Amino acid sequence: DQRCYPLRKLLRIMSSWATTRHWCVVRMIFGMGGSTLILFHSPVHVGSMNAAVALSCMLIVAGSGVIGRVIYRKIHHGLYGRSATLQEVQANLGIIGGDVKSKFHFAPKIEQRLKEFEISTLTVRAGAWPRVWSFLSVGFHAKWTYFAAARELERVVRHHARQHDWDAAKLERRLVSAKSAIRGYMDAVVDVARFSAYERLFSLWHILHVPFVFM
């Protein structure tokens, strides 16, 4: 299977033999299944240096395949898809364009928090360590911003509900809808921010995976 997968891309006669996606799935199943069967078939201990090297290489290649698949799932939609999603969410909330009335116009503090979060998260840092720290801390930053925005939202919406005599059901619907909109917006921002980091990791994985396969 490891030899047939690249041959499908090179030989025209094999191009109609299922889709690339199906070939990739079969390749992954064979790669993981074969490694698992070898481990079950082998004794608990390694008897020779040659066997130790072969087993180590097999585990490295199998492990790198799993890591590559995880990274690929993070980037397979592409930056364009994530940017388009972010723009759709922004347009839906009305926070894109200066003359559009935001859905959070009644809570300017929330709107300001969201804008500051986007600017801070999507700003490209200079230097490797600031970029790494930004990548690692963006999840915590998003949770903290959401917590602060949700708390402010509850205060404002409950005050608005008392003024307009909303019942409990209507109040709960408005809170759930607004919190869902905030969460969707922040998830889209985080996806865009993390894409470039995952893309660089995938490029490094490609470079490291070549010697692993030869091993």
VMD Tcl script that draws the C-alpha trace (Angstrom):
set ca {
  {0.00 0.00 0.00}
  {2.88 2.41 0.76}
  {4.12 1.92 -2.81}
  {0.69 1.97 -4.51}
  {-0.38 5.27 -2.95}
  {2.24 7.43 -4.76}
  {1.94 5.32 -7.93}
  {-1.71 6.30 -8.24}
  {-0.60 9.92 -8.67}
  {2.02 9.01 -11.28}
  {0.35 6.34 -13.42}
  {-2.66 7.40 -15.48}
  {-4.06 3.87 -15.56}
  {-4.41 3.94 -11.76}
  {-6.00 7.39 -11.58}
  {-9.53 5.96 -11.84}
  {-8.99 3.41 -9.06}
  {-11.05 5.07 -6.34}
  {-10.49 8.61 -5.09}
  {-7.39 10.00 -3.41}
  {-9.35 10.33 -0.18}
  {-10.18 6.61 -0.16}
  {-6.57 5.69 -0.97}
  {-5.42 7.86 1.92}
  {-7.84 6.17 4.33}
  {-6.75 2.69 3.20}
  {-3.10 3.72 3.54}
  {-3.70 4.92 7.10}
  {-5.57 1.74 8.04}
  {-2.82 -0.48 6.65}
  {-0.10 1.61 8.27}
  {-1.65 1.59 11.73}
  {-3.06 -1.92 11.46}
  {0.23 -3.40 10.29}
  {2.16 -1.72 13.07}
  {-0.35 -2.93 15.66}
  {-0.22 -6.53 14.39}
  {3.58 -6.47 14.47}
  {3.55 -5.27 18.07}
  {1.09 -8.00 19.11}
  {3.08 -10.64 17.19}
  {6.42 -9.61 18.66}
  {7.70 -10.83 22.05}
  {7.74 -8.46 24.98}
  {11.50 -7.92 24.75}
  {13.69 -6.98 21.78}
  {16.32 -9.62 21.12}
  {18.84 -7.80 18.95}
  {20.06 -4.35 17.97}
  {18.73 -4.84 14.44}
  {15.26 -5.64 15.78}
  {15.38 -2.65 18.14}
  {16.28 -0.29 15.28}
  {13.56 -1.73 13.04}
  {10.91 -1.52 15.76}
  {11.92 2.03 16.69}
  {11.75 3.17 13.07}
  {8.33 1.59 12.61}
  {6.96 3.29 15.74}
  {8.45 6.65 14.70}
  {6.88 6.45 11.23}
  {3.50 5.35 12.62}
  {3.60 8.05 15.29}
  {4.56 10.74 12.79}
  {1.62 9.69 10.63}
  {-0.78 10.19 13.52}
  {0.72 13.60 14.33}
  {0.55 14.63 10.68}
  {-3.09 13.62 10.46}
  {-3.96 15.67 13.56}
  {-2.22 18.76 12.16}
  {-3.80 18.24 8.72}
  {-7.29 18.24 10.20}
  {-6.53 21.65 11.70}
  {-5.66 23.20 8.33}
  {-7.56 21.27 5.64}
  {-10.24 23.97 5.30}
  {-7.55 26.50 4.42}
  {-7.05 30.07 5.54}
  {-9.56 31.33 2.97}
  {-12.30 29.18 4.47}
  {-11.56 30.36 7.97}
  {-11.33 34.02 6.94}
  {-14.61 33.70 5.06}
  {-16.24 32.18 8.14}
  {-14.95 35.03 10.30}
  {-16.29 37.60 7.84}
  {-19.67 35.87 7.80}
  {-19.84 35.97 11.59}
  {-18.76 39.61 11.64}
  {-21.39 40.52 9.07}
  {-24.06 38.58 10.98}
  {-23.20 40.45 14.18}
  {-22.95 43.75 12.35}
  {-19.44 44.52 13.58}
  {-17.86 44.74 10.14}
  {-18.07 48.15 8.52}
  {-18.43 51.43 10.32}
  {-21.99 52.26 9.23}
  {-23.58 48.96 10.22}
  {-25.55 48.78 13.45}
  {-24.08 46.08 15.67}
  {-26.28 43.48 17.35}
  {-24.43 44.45 20.53}
  {-25.05 48.18 20.16}
  {-26.95 48.03 23.47}
  {-23.77 46.81 25.18}
  {-20.83 48.91 23.88}
  {-18.44 47.33 26.42}
  {-19.03 43.90 24.89}
  {-18.53 45.21 21.38}
  {-15.30 46.89 22.45}
  {-14.06 43.70 24.14}
  {-14.70 41.67 20.99}
  {-12.89 44.16 18.78}
  {-9.92 44.31 21.15}
  {-9.79 40.51 21.29}
  {-9.71 40.27 17.49}
  {-6.99 42.90 17.11}
  {-4.85 41.36 19.86}
  {-5.28 37.80 18.57}
  {-4.73 38.43 14.86}
  {-1.77 40.80 15.26}
  {1.36 39.10 13.90}
  {4.09 39.00 16.57}
  {7.74 39.58 15.74}
  {10.02 36.79 16.89}
  {9.54 33.07 17.46}
  {8.86 33.10 21.21}
  {6.13 35.78 21.10}
  {4.40 33.78 18.32}
  {4.67 30.56 20.32}
  {3.32 32.25 23.45}
  {0.48 33.80 21.46}
  {-0.41 30.37 20.04}
  {-0.35 28.70 23.48}
  {-2.22 31.45 25.32}
  {-4.92 32.27 22.76}
  {-7.25 29.63 24.21}
  {-7.01 31.07 27.73}
  {-7.36 34.59 26.34}
  {-10.51 33.55 24.47}
  {-12.05 31.91 27.57}
  {-11.31 34.91 29.76}
  {-12.73 37.34 27.19}
  {-15.84 35.20 26.78}
  {-16.32 35.02 30.56}
  {-16.05 38.80 30.90}
  {-18.32 39.43 27.90}
  {-20.92 36.92 29.11}
  {-20.97 38.48 32.56}
  {-21.47 41.95 31.08}
  {-24.11 40.54 28.73}
  {-26.15 39.06 31.58}
  {-26.07 42.36 33.46}
  {-27.19 44.42 30.47}
  {-29.81 41.97 29.18}
  {-31.38 41.46 32.62}
  {-31.61 45.24 33.07}
  {-33.18 45.50 29.60}
  {-35.61 42.69 30.47}
  {-36.79 44.48 33.61}
  {-37.40 47.68 31.66}
  {-39.44 45.92 28.95}
  {-41.14 43.39 31.23}
  {-39.79 40.23 29.56}
  {-40.80 36.86 30.94}
  {-38.20 34.31 32.04}
  {-38.45 32.27 28.84}
  {-37.80 35.26 26.58}
  {-34.90 36.39 28.76}
  {-33.32 32.94 28.58}
  {-33.73 32.77 24.78}
  {-32.05 36.15 24.31}
  {-29.17 35.22 26.61}
  {-28.57 31.87 24.90}
  {-28.69 33.46 21.43}
  {-26.32 36.28 22.35}
  {-23.83 33.99 24.11}
  {-23.87 31.63 21.13}
  {-23.10 34.56 18.81}
  {-20.18 35.66 20.99}
  {-18.79 32.14 21.17}
  {-19.07 31.65 17.40}
  {-17.28 34.93 16.72}
  {-14.44 34.13 19.10}
  {-14.05 30.59 17.73}
  {-13.72 32.02 14.21}
  {-11.06 34.50 15.35}
  {-9.09 31.75 17.12}
  {-9.27 29.50 14.04}
  {-7.80 32.23 11.84}
  {-5.09 33.01 14.39}
  {-4.03 29.38 14.80}
  {-4.08 28.47 11.11}
  {-0.68 29.92 10.21}
  {0.94 28.15 13.18}
  {-0.54 24.80 12.18}
  {0.50 25.43 8.58}
  {4.13 25.96 9.64}
  {4.00 22.81 11.79}
  {2.67 20.84 8.82}
  {5.54 22.09 6.64}
  {8.06 21.01 9.30}
  {6.29 17.65 9.59}
  {6.68 17.10 5.84}
  {10.42 17.75 6.11}
  {10.86 15.39 9.07}
  {8.61 12.70 7.63}
  {10.84 12.09 4.58}
  {13.85 10.69 6.50}
  {11.45 8.74 8.74}
  {10.01 6.94 5.71}
  {13.50 6.10 4.40}
  {14.39 4.77 7.84}
}
mol new
graphics top color blue
foreach p $ca { graphics top sphere $p radius 0.5 }
foreach p [lrange $ca 0 end-1] q [lrange $ca 1 end] { graphics top cylinder $p $q radius 0.2 }
display resetview
